Amino acid sequence: MVSAWSLHSVCSIGPFDYAWSTDHLVPLYQSETSPKWIRGTVVGAYQLAITIGLLLAAIVDNYTGKRGDSSAYRIPIAIQFAWALILVGGMLVLPETPRYCIKQGKPEKAAKSLSRLRRLDVDHPALIEELGEITANHEYELSLGRATYIDCFKGNVLKRTITGCLLQMLQQLTGVNFIFYYGTTYFLGAGFSNGFIISMITSGVNVGSTFPGLYLVEAWGRRNLLLFGAVGMSVCQLIVAIVGTVTDAQNKAAQNASIAFICIYIFFFACSWGPVAWVSSVTLFVMYVAMLIKNRLSLARSSRLRFVPRPSL
């Protein structure tokens, strides 16, 4: 369960914004407020927001990278404050999730929240039916007793926990963040003269390729899309490795081929492992034992953060 106020409170503590708010609670909030028939697409849209942010960052870096003073890094950092203010302002007007209201024993508030989210009257038959499902699920959760982290490693729940953690780990182990975080340095070191421009191109491909993923996550299903992306990324990475091994940095044709297959690699990631890892980590748990969602999602997210690339000092 997660509330709009908890999102705001956690986000307001600064350094923990990414790890605990946007990276943890936002997908959970999306899953609890979105209709079942588009839940995968809505949660996957969080990945789209990330890709847009990476593109904007690449554009800003491109125009500040050649500055010879401290403004080269101060400007990109300062711009982040604008988005943080927008995020906090939006959370101030977000309604509590209906599930959270039911958990707090406030069915009237839950009905109003669901009415606002669905844009239906509180006495609409569809809204009453959905609210009844939420209430029934909560009563079932109460019958199971209090849930703890230990329960995440018991019985059939263990398989779900491991699956969620592995999805998040493997999403990072694809290596895509290396391209976005250190791509400029990599491209310059590999002999490319316009590393900043190439980073903008790869970020643009990332944004555009996420849209097919939002459709395919519902049309193809999670498993098929993950397999499709994994095979495509593997082939592209193998080709880039071969080209980089058998040619030198002065070979322009080889450089163009590397850029092309890096972009194709990003396409396969953005339309598959990018959004699907988020969707699966949330929807694996939402309809099972909801009291364990927060525990398992935090485990999955923490396992992912261990594989975020770090620069060597």
N, C-alpha and C positions, 0 to 999 in steps of 0.2 A: 504494500500500500504506500502511496506517496501523495502528498498534498501540494497545492500551489504554494502555500506558505513555507513548507519545508524546502521547496526548490529555491524560494527567495532567500530564506535564512542561510542555507548552505552556500548559495552563490555569493553572498555578501561577505564571506570571510576571506576573499582575495586569493591567496596562493592555492587554495584547494578547489577553486572553481572548476577546472577541467576534470580533475580526478574524481570529484564527488558530486558535482552538479551536472554540467553538460555531458560528461562522459558516463555518468551512472544513472542519475535520476530522470533525465529528460527522456531517454528511450522508454523507461518504465512508465513515465507519465503519459507518453504517447500511446502506449499499448493499453492503458487503462481508460483512456478517453475516446479512442477511435472505435468506429463500428467494426464488427468482426470481418465483414466482407472486404474491407480495405485496410485492415490492420497491418498487414505486411508492407503495403505500399507506404503507409503513413510513417511507420517506424523506419523504413528504408530511406525516407526523405531526410532523415537526420544525417545520413551519409552524404546526401546531396548538399546539405548546408555546409558540411565539412569541406567538400570539394570546391564550393564557391569561395569559401574562406581562403583555401590554399591558392586559388586563382588570383584573388584580390591581393594576397600577400606577395605573390610572384610579380604582379604588376607594380606594386609599391617598391619592392626590392629592385626591380629593373630601373626605376627612375631615381632611386636614392643610392644605388650601389656604387656609383662613380663619384659621389661626394667625398671630399677629402677631409671632412671634419666629423665630429661626433653626431651630427645630424643624420649621417648614413644609417645609424641604428636607432637614434632617438625618435625619428619620424615614424618608422614602422611600429615601434612600441607604443607611441602616443596614440596612433590610430586605433589600437586595440581598445582603448578606453571608450571610444564611441560605441563600439559593438557591445561592450559590457553594459553601458548605460541603456542601450536599446533592450538588451536581454532582461535587465532588472525591471525596466519600465513595463515590458510585456508581462512579466510574471506577477506584477502587482495587480493586474486585471484578470489573470487566469482564474477560473473557478476551481474549487476543490474537485478531485475526482469523485465520481459517485461511489466507488468502492470504499474510498477513505471515509466518506460521510456515513455510509452504512456501518462501517467498522466502529465509528464513534457514536453510533446509536442515534443518528439524525436522519431519518428517512425522508422528512420533508425537505431538508437541505439537499439531500441526494437527488430527489425528484427535480428540484429547481436547477441543480447543476446539470443533470442529464438533459433537461429541457433546453437549457442554454446551448449545450454542446450539439444536440440533434436538431435544434430549431423547431421543436414541436411543443405543443401545449402539454402541460403536466398531466392532463387527463386523456392524452392521445393513446389509443390501444397499443400501438407499437412501443411507445415509451413505457407504458405500464408493464408490458411483457418483458422488456429488457431489464427494467428495474427489479422485477420479480426474479429473474435469473441471477442478477447480482446478489440479491438478498439470499436466495437459496444456496448459492456458492459460499457465501459468508457463513451461513449456518452449518454447512458441511465442514468448512474449515475449523469452526469452533468445536465440532464433534471429534476432530482429530487430536485436540489438545494443543499445548504450546509447542511451537517449533523453534529449534535452535540450529546452530551451524552443524552440530553432530548429526542431525537428521539428514543433512545434505549428502552424507556418506553412507546411508543405510538403504538396503533393498533396491528397488527399481529407481529410486531417486538418485542413487549413486551414478547410474548410467547417464541420466540427464545432466547431472552436474559435470561429469567428465566430458560429455559432448559439448556443453557450453564452453567449458574452459579450453578445450582443444580447438574449437572454432575460433575463439579469440586469439589464442596463441598462433595458430596457423595463418590467420589473417595478417599478423605482423611478420611472420616468418616468410611470407611471400616476397618481402623485401621492397614493397612499393614505397614505403616511407623514406627509404634511402634516396629514391629519385626525387621526391618532393622536398625533403629536408636538406639534403646535401647534393642535389643534382647539379646546382651551379658549379660547385667546387669540382665535382666529378667530371662534368663536361669540359671545363677549362683544363683540368689535368689530363684529359684524354686527347687534348689537341684541338678541341672546338674553340673557335674564336668568339662565339656569341653565346656563352653559357646562360646568361640571363634570359635571352630571347627563347632559347630552347626550353628553359624552365617554364616560361609563360605558355609555350605551345603544349607541353606535357600536362600542365594544369588545366588548360582549356579542353584537351582531350578527355581528361578525367571528369570534368563537369558534364560534357556532352554525352559521354558513355554511361553516365549514371542513370539517365532517363530510360534507356531500354531495360536496365535492371529493375526499375520500379514497376515496369509492366511484366517482365518475365518472372519476377519473384512470385506472382500469382498465377501466371499462365503456364509456366513450366514446372513450378514447384521448387522447393528449396534444394533438395538433393540433386536433381538433374542440373540445376543452374550451377551448383558448386562444382560438380564434375566437369561441366562444360568449361568453366573458368579455369579450373586447375590444369586441364589438358592444354588449353590455349596458352596459359602463362608459361607452362613448362617448355613448350615448343619455342616460344619467343625468346625465353631466357637462354635456351641452348643455342639458338642461332646467333644471338648477341655475343655469347661467350666465344663461339667459333670465329666470328668475324673479328672480334677484338684480339684473338690469339694469333691468327694467321696473317693479319695485316698490320701496318704501322699507322702512326698518327697522321702521316702525311697523305694517306690515301683518302681522297674526298669521297669517292664512291662508297668505300667501306663505312665512312662516317655517316653518310646519308642513309645507308642500309641500317646501321645501328640505331639511328634516331627513329627510322620508320618502324622497326620492330619493337623498340621501347614504347612507342605510341600504341602499337597493336597490343603489346603486353598490358599497358595501362587500360586499354579498352576491355580486355578480358577480366581484369581485376575489378574495374569500376562497375561492370554490369553483373558481376557475380559475387565474389568474396567481399567486396566493399559493403553493399547493403545487406546481403544475406546473413553475414555473421551477426549483425545487429538484430535482424528479424528473428533468427533462430534462437539466439540467446535469450530473447524475451518470451517468444511464443512457446518455447519448450516448456516453460514453467507456468505461464499465466493461468491455464485452465486445469492445472494439476493441484498442487498444494500452494495456494497463493500466499500463504504466510511465509513460505520459504523463498519467494521470488527475490526479495531484497538480499537475502543471504547468498543465494546461488549467483545472482547477477553480480554482486560485489566480488565473489570468488572468480567469476569469469573475467571480469574487468581487471582485477588485480593480476591475474595470470597473463593478460594481454600486455599490461604496462611493463612487465618484466622484459618484454621483447621489443620495446620501442627503441630504435637505434640511438646511440649516444655518440657524440664526436670524441675522437681520441685526443687526449691532451699531451 
